[in-house]
Amino acid sequence: MLAAIHGHLGEPDHARSALRSLLAAKPDFAAIARTECEKWWQPDLVDRVLDGLRKAGLQLPEDQPKPSASPITPDAGSTAAGPLSVVTADSGSTRAVEGFWVAVLPFRAPGSDADLEALADGLTEDITSGLSRFPYLQVIAHNSATAIKGRAADIRAVGRELGARYVMEGSLRQAGSKLRLAVQLADAVSGAHLWADTYERAFTPESAFELQDELVSRIVSTVADMNGVLARSMSDAVRSRDPEQLTPYEAVLRSFGYGTRATAEELSAALSALELAVRKVPSYGDAWGALAQLYGQDYAQGFNLRADSLERGLSAAQRAVELAPNSYIGYCGLAQVLFFQKEFQSFRNAAERSVALNPMDGNVVALLGELLTYTGDWQRGLALAGRARQLNPAPPGGTGMPTSTTRTVRATIVARSVSRSKSICRATGFPTPRSLPHAVSWGKRMTPPKPCGISSECARTSRPLHARTSRSGGIPSTWTG
């Protein structure tokens, strides 16, 4: 997009520099430019973007074909690589009973301060409840975990006693008006620490509820969301197993591996496992929801592992929300598919429902906030992106997909560019956009790039040219273009 903008502005040096960055990340972009642009934008804006790229020096094939607009109807009775069929055999339970149980031990508050003790109890209970919002986590009941309170025990012994694979514990200390909370998550089988963090806050008894809400949301999102510590650990534990050996529940866990290894090979393995899972247990709504999300990724990233990814994704998402109407996973999958089908009002409805069902999944909140921004709903999109960054500002390193911070940066750049693009609109012939208040205060400190040439009308379908992530991190490989 930056290459096209500078091309329209008559700034050849900047345009060529941006184009070089684009082609370094995606050498074959010229051959697929129109196809990729049409995923995200309406035809009139696609033509303007391509014209800007030509001015930047990109050589485009004159006969570049446009993708067919006709839907592909799945064939019945295909195998795992083909459309999904639903078996009518007894499906059993929709949630496997095996798995990775999580226990939150009572947080410790040394001393006899009643306010600190109440805060410790509140944190323990609310973190347990927050983790329960994630349907792929099996959480030991709060009352069961309180039996450990006041006992100094080895993590592995506690895990065996409670039947938990993962154990979280924390401690509170106070010095004057300052509070320090130390939290850690351990694997109760090996005894290894998976994650630990320390939070320092000002504390008064009157602010206990506000402090509790902020800390609970941040801790829960960090360890539990789809790119979180628990999801990564559980996915790694089953990743090496053959898809046919996985239970449907384990297939869902296996699919989280794509978040850390955003490659065609990883996506193919995750798709195969989930397609097999919904054949085994066709009533397992979360498997359908995870499958819908991966079909959306297959289309968005251009892997094209399935010829009719969006149609498959819509069908899977509809099954998911029908079978598990209180699970946010299905609505997230539905929202992604509807976005790429440019059904923006239905997309907004599904996105809001997903966030309402689980506002603590920072990964999902960031994704949907970014997509809302690209539809033109700047204020709501930026609010969600900023909320995601508050939930999890520094997610675990090594993820292949964009982080909440990355998504906030991208959404803010697009929104601010549009709101300040009068000169570009004149250069490109777009109508002047309406002004946009900055919904993310953190974003105000950013130095924005050159304003983009997208009007408020045309920007309803806007986002970067291609969503494929680089192999080294969260920034999409074509974002710099």
Buried (B, 14 or more C-beta within 10 A) or exposed (E): BBBBBBBBBEBEEBBBBBBBBBBEBBEEBBEBBBBBBBBBBBEEBBEBBBBBBBBBBBEBEEEEEEEEEEEBEBEEEEEBEBBBBEEEEEBEEBBBEEBBBBBBBBBBBEEEBEBBBBBBBBBBBBBBBBBBBBBBBBBBEBEBBBEBEEEEEEBBEBBEBBEBBBBBBBBBBBEEEEBBBBBBBBBBBEEEEBBEBEBEBEBEEEEBEEBBEBBBBBBBBBBBBBBBBBBBBBBBBBBEEEBEEBBBBBBBBBBBBBBBBBBEEBBBBBBBBBBBBBBBBBBBBBBBBBBBBBBBBBBBBBBEBBEBBBBBBBBBBBBBBEBBEEBBBBBBBBBBBBBBBBBBEBBBBBBBBBBEBBBBBBBBBBBBBBBBBBBBBBBBBBBBBBBBBBBBBEBBEEBBBBBBBBBBBBBBBBBBBBBBBEEBBEBBEBEEBEEBEBBBEBBEEBEBBBBBBBBBEBBBBBBBBBBBBBEEBBBBBBBBB
